[in-house]
Amino acid sequence: MLMDFALKVNGVTIKYSSNYNSDNSGNSRVNIAVKNVSFIVENGDYCCIVGMNGSGKSSLIKGILGLAPISSGTIDYGVERGEISYLPQINSIPVDFPATVKEIALTGAQKKSKGLFSAFYSKDDVKSANYAMERLKITGLAKKRFGELSGGQQQKVLLARALCKNPKLLILDEPCAGLDNNTVDSFYELLYDLNNKHKVTVLMITHDLHDVQKYAKHIIEMDAGILFYGTAKEWEERGN
């Protein structure tokens, strides 16, 4: 059944426990990273999540991706889990990672068998990786090592990896952190093209508020809970 939404978050709370020994009691402290958050990402949306450091943005994304346990609430997926791709912050990949650009792009097509990722790729997988690199104009870098590339080129490679399985929902966590302004502008143009022409739904954490207003359709502002959830026009009218 075709859903009219890509993602529906219903009253989600995410808590972390940490050891707290200032009184030598051995007690643990519970930190609430995300508190009773609800919103809908419609198919074809370009939704940006903003907020201060420590406001729960990345924890929420990890909960959506199944990388962090949800303490309460539910998440409904309007797309298949295999149709969701994730682009992490670039600093989560070692710069001396020995793989080539094409090898990294291909890993986006990896499939699980009996709980393990297969090391074998089909002709269709190779075709998808080649197409993703063509779309991002990085085919000429295919044989280069990841660590040899500039920050902007590395981020395009990771985006090619995310696009390799032709996702319907693309989730990004601060994709332009540390990149220069020209590279940032170019990258956001790519995302806009994916969303506008190829109908890929985008959910992105960002600090680039100017670009949020330029490209986003909906904006979520967080501080553990939701401070604002509405259209980009409504966000701008608030004086942001």
C-alpha positions in Angstrom: 0.0 0.0 0.0 1.4 3.4 -1.0 1.7 5.8 1.9 1.4 9.5 1.6 4.3 10.0 4.1 7.9 8.8 4.2 8.2 8.9 7.9 5.9 9.5 10.9 7.4 10.1 14.4 4.9 9.7 17.2 5.8 10.9 20.7 9.4 9.6 20.6 11.6 9.9 23.7 15.2 8.7 23.8 17.1 8.3 27.1 20.7 7.5 27.8 22.0 6.2 31.1 25.5 7.2 32.3 27.5 6.3 35.4 27.3 9.1 38.0 29.8 8.6 40.9 30.3 12.1 42.3 28.8 10.8 45.6 30.6 7.4 45.3 27.1 5.7 45.3 27.6 4.1 41.9 24.2 5.4 40.8 23.5 6.1 37.2 22.1 9.3 35.7 19.4 9.2 33.0 19.9 11.9 30.3 16.9 12.7 28.1 18.3 13.4 24.6 14.9 13.5 22.8 11.6 14.3 24.6 8.2 13.4 23.2 8.9 14.4 19.6 6.2 14.1 16.9 6.3 15.1 13.3 5.6 13.8 9.7 7.9 13.8 6.8 5.7 13.7 3.7 6.8 12.0 0.4 8.8 14.5 -1.6 9.5 16.7 1.4 12.8 18.5 2.1 12.8 18.7 5.9 15.6 20.3 7.9 16.3 19.8 11.6 18.0 22.7 13.3 19.0 23.4 16.9 22.0 24.0 19.2 24.6 21.4 19.8 23.3 18.8 22.3 19.6 19.5 21.4 19.0 15.9 20.4 19.1 16.1 16.6 21.6 13.3 16.0 20.1 11.2 18.7 16.7 11.5 16.9 18.2 10.5 13.6 19.9 7.5 15.2 16.6 6.5 16.7 14.9 6.7 13.3 17.7 4.6 11.8 17.5 2.0 14.5 21.0 2.9 15.8 19.7 4.1 19.2 17.0 2.5 21.4 13.7 4.4 21.7 12.5 4.7 25.3 8.9 5.4 24.3 6.8 6.4 21.3 6.7 4.8 17.8 8.1 5.4 14.3 6.0 4.5 11.3 7.8 4.1 7.9 6.0 4.9 4.7 8.9 3.5 2.7 10.7 0.2 3.0 13.6 0.2 5.3 15.8 -0.8 2.4 14.7 2.4 0.6 16.3 4.6 3.3 19.9 5.8 2.9 22.0 7.6 5.5 24.8 10.1 4.9 26.7 10.6 8.2 29.0 13.5 9.1 32.2 13.3 7.0 34.4 13.1 10.1 32.9 9.6 10.9 35.0 8.1 8.1 38.8 7.8 8.6 40.7 9.9 6.1 43.2 7.1 5.6 40.4 4.7 4.6 42.2 2.6 1.9 39.2 1.9 -0.4 38.8 3.6 -3.8 35.9 5.8 -4.7 34.2 3.1 -6.7 34.6 0.6 -3.9 33.0 3.0 -1.4 30.1 3.8 -3.8 29.5 0.0 -4.3 29.1 -0.6 -0.5 25.9 1.3 -0.8 24.5 -1.7 -2.7 25.4 -4.2 0.0 22.6 -6.5 1.1 22.3 -8.6 4.2 22.1 -12.4 4.1 21.4 -14.2 7.4 22.4 -11.1 9.3 25.6 -10.5 7.5 26.5 -8.2 4.6 27.4 -10.0 1.4 30.8 -9.2 -0.1 29.6 -9.9 -3.6 28.0 -7.5 -6.0 25.8 -8.1 -9.0 26.0 -6.5 -12.4 23.0 -4.4 -11.4 24.9 -3.2 -8.2 27.9 -2.1 -10.3 25.5 -0.4 -12.8 23.9 1.5 -9.8 27.2 2.6 -8.4 28.4 3.8 -11.9 25.1 5.7 -12.3 25.4 7.3 -8.9 28.9 8.5 -9.7 27.8 9.8 -13.0 25.0 11.8 -11.4 27.5 13.4 -9.1 30.1 13.9 -11.8 32.8 11.9 -9.9 33.3 9.1 -12.4 36.8 10.4 -13.1 37.7 9.8 -9.5 36.6 6.2 -9.5 40.1 4.7 -9.0 41.4 7.3 -6.5 41.7 6.5 -2.8 39.2 8.1 -0.5 42.0 9.7 1.6 43.5 11.5 -1.5 40.3 13.5 -2.0 39.3 17.0 -0.8 36.6 17.3 1.8 34.0 18.2 -0.9 35.0 15.3 -3.1 34.8 12.9 -0.1 31.3 14.1 0.7 30.2 13.5 -2.9 31.6 10.0 -2.7 29.6 9.3 0.5 26.5 10.8 -1.2 27.1 8.5 -4.2 27.2 5.6 -1.8 23.9 6.7 -0.3 22.3 7.0 -3.7 23.6 3.6 -4.9 20.4 1.8 -3.9 18.1 4.5 -5.3 16.6 5.6 -2.0 13.2 7.1 -1.5 14.3 8.7 1.8 17.7 10.2 2.2 18.8 11.1 5.8 21.8 13.4 6.3 23.6 14.5 9.5 25.5 17.8 9.0 26.7 16.8 5.6 28.6 20.1 5.0 30.3 20.5 8.3 33.8 21.8 7.8 33.4 22.4 4.0 34.1 25.8 2.3 31.3 28.0 1.2 31.6 27.2 -2.5 31.6 23.5 -1.8 28.6 23.9 0.5 26.6 25.7 -2.2 27.4 23.1 -4.8 26.4 20.3 -2.4 23.1 21.8 -1.5 22.4 22.3 -5.2 22.9 18.6 -5.7 20.5 17.8 -2.9 17.9 20.2 -4.3 18.2 18.6 -7.7 17.7 15.1 -6.1 14.6 16.3 -4.2 13.1 18.5 -7.0 13.8 16.5 -10.1 14.2 12.9 -8.8 11.6 13.2 -6.0 14.0 11.9 -3.3 12.6 12.8 0.2 15.3 14.6 2.2 15.6 14.7 6.0 18.7 16.7 7.1 20.3 18.0 10.2 22.1 21.3 9.4 23.5 24.4 11.0 23.4 26.3 7.7 20.4 28.4 8.5 20.6 30.5 5.3 20.5 27.4 3.1 17.7 26.0 5.2 15.5 29.0 4.2 16.6 28.7 0.6 15.9 25.0 0.0 13.8 23.5 2.8 10.0 22.9 2.6 9.6 22.2 6.3 11.8 23.0 9.3 12.0 21.4 12.8 13.8 23.3 15.6 14.8 21.1 18.5 15.9 21.5 22.1 15.3 17.9 23.2 11.6 18.6 22.4 10.3 20.5 19.4 10.4 24.3 19.6 9.1 24.8 16.0 7.6 22.6 13.3 6.2 24.2 10.2 6.9 25.4 6.7 10.0 27.3 5.7 7.8 30.3 5.0 6.4 30.2 8.6 10.0 29.8 9.9 11.1 32.9 8.0 8.0 34.9 9.2 9.1 34.3 12.8 12.2 36.4 12.0 14.7 33.5 11.9 
